């Protein structure tokens, strides 16, 4: 049958293989280092980026408005009138 030396030698080889395979599994199961995520790139903005919005209001005390007139009590024509001017201007490149 089998000699005790041979049984011990085979069992030692098997035990060594089991330990080695457990070490290999442990190395495979080790958690990897977290991946470094790249920072999101900011959108490219042109060098000459211009955006200009204006809202203006003006009150004109005496202005001439074509086609708009009134008669004074003495019969003369009054071509001057008060105006309110509201303007919106937008410029974008």
CORCORUR-V695533 format. One record per residue. RES is the residue in three letters. PSI is psi in whole degrees, -180 to 180 (NA if undefined). OMEGA is omega as a letter, one per 20 degrees, with the letter a starting at -180 (none if undefined). Layout:
# CORCORUR-V695533
res,psi,omega
RES,PSI,OMEGA
RES,PSI,OMEGA
This chain:
# CORCORUR-V695533
res,psi,omega
UNK,-156,a
UNK,141,r
UNK,158,a
UNK,-36,r
UNK,-41,a
UNK,-41,r
UNK,-43,r
UNK,-40,r
UNK,-44,r
UNK,-42,r
UNK,-33,r
UNK,-41,r
UNK,-43,r
UNK,-43,r
UNK,-41,r
UNK,-41,r
UNK,-39,r
UNK,-43,r
UNK,-43,r
UNK,-40,a
UNK,-34,r
UNK,-37,r
UNK,-39,r
UNK,-40,r
UNK,-40,r
UNK,-39,r
UNK,-36,r
UNK,-32,a
UNK,0,r
UNK,140,a
UNK,129,r
UNK,159,r
UNK,142,a
UNK,139,a
UNK,139,r
UNK,121,a
UNK,139,r
UNK,143,r
UNK,141,r
UNK,138,a
UNK,133,r
UNK,145,r
UNK,145,r
UNK,130,r
UNK,132,a
UNK,155,a
UNK,-42,a
UNK,70,a
UNK,118,a
UNK,133,r
UNK,114,a
UNK,116,r
UNK,133,a
UNK,140,r
UNK,118,a
UNK,151,r
UNK,137,r
UNK,142,r
UNK,120,a
UNK,118,a
UNK,-46,r
UNK,107,r
UNK,161,r
UNK,121,r
UNK,117,a
UNK,130,r
UNK,-3,r
UNK,116,r
UNK,169,r
UNK,160,r
UNK,137,r
UNK,164,a
UNK,-26,a
UNK,1,r
UNK,-8,r
UNK,164,a
UNK,132,r
UNK,107,a
UNK,1,r
UNK,140,r
UNK,160,r
UNK,142,r
UNK,148,r
UNK,124,a
UNK,126,r
UNK,125,a
UNK,139,r
UNK,127,a
UNK,135,a
UNK,130,r
UNK,129,a
UNK,136,r
UNK,NA,none
